[in-house]
Amino acid sequence: MEALKTLMANGEFFVANRCRYWLATVPSLPRDPRLPEDVDSSANDHMLDATSYLIAGTSGGHVVTGELRAGMPRMPDTGERVIRI
C-alpha cells in the first residue's frame, strides 16, 4: 500500500475514471488494527492485491508496461485522471 501511495504521489501511477471497481473498493479499504501500515485482509481487497502484484512484477522486470505491440489498439487519452491516496 505504501509503494502504491508513493507511485501515485509521484505521478507514476494513476487510476482512470472508467476503473469503477478499483475506485469503489481500494480507496475505502480499512486499515488492519494490528498492522496500521497494512489493510484489513478480511475486507474486499482483490483489486489492491492485483495492483500490488503488478507493481511487484514491474519492479522485478517481469511485466512490461507502456509499450504497444504491433496491432494492439491504443486506448484514447481523455485527459481525465483520478488520484486518491
N, C-alpha and C positions, 0 to 999 in steps of 0.2 A: 504494500500500500504506500509506503514512504517513497519507493522508487517511482511509482506512478505519479505521486504528487510532485516530485522533483521534475519529472519529464514534462508534466503539464505546466508547471510554473515557468519552465524554460522555453515553452512553446514548441517542444519536441513531440508532444502527443496531444491530440485534440479529439473531441467526440462530435461528430456531425449531428445536426438536429434529427436526422432520419434514424438514428440509432436509439429508438424509443425505449426498447427493453433495457439497454445499458443505462440510459438516463433515469429510468424508473426504478432501477434496483441499486446500482452502485453508490450514488451519492448519499442514499439514505441508510446504508448498512450500519448497524450498531457496532460499537466497539466491544471487544471481549473484556469482561470485567477483570479477568486475571492478567491479561496482557494488553494494556491500553494501546500499544502500537499496532495491534492486530485487530481484525474484525471478528465478530462472533460467528464461528463456523456453523452454528445451528441456523443461521439466517440464510436467505436465498442469495448465496454468493457465487453462483455459477459464472456470471459474466465477469466478475472480478478475477476469479480463478483463470478463466480463459485469457483475460488480458494479461495476467501475471505470467502465464505460460508463454505468451507472445513476447513479452518484454525479456523474459529469461532466454528465450530462443534467439532473439536478435542480438543480445549481448554475448551469447556464446557462438555466434556466427552460423546458426543453424537455419535461420529464416532470413530470406532476402525480401526487403520491402522497398517500395518506391520505384522499382523498375518494371516496365511493362514488357511482356513478351510479345513477339510478333502476332498480330491478330487479336490480342486482348483489347476489349473496348475500354476506353478511359472514362471514368466517372466524371460527370460535369462538376466543375468547381463553382458552387453557388456563392462562395464567399461567406457563407454562414458558418460560424464556428461557435461551439458551446464548450466552455471550460468550467468545470465545477470541481472545486478541491475541498 
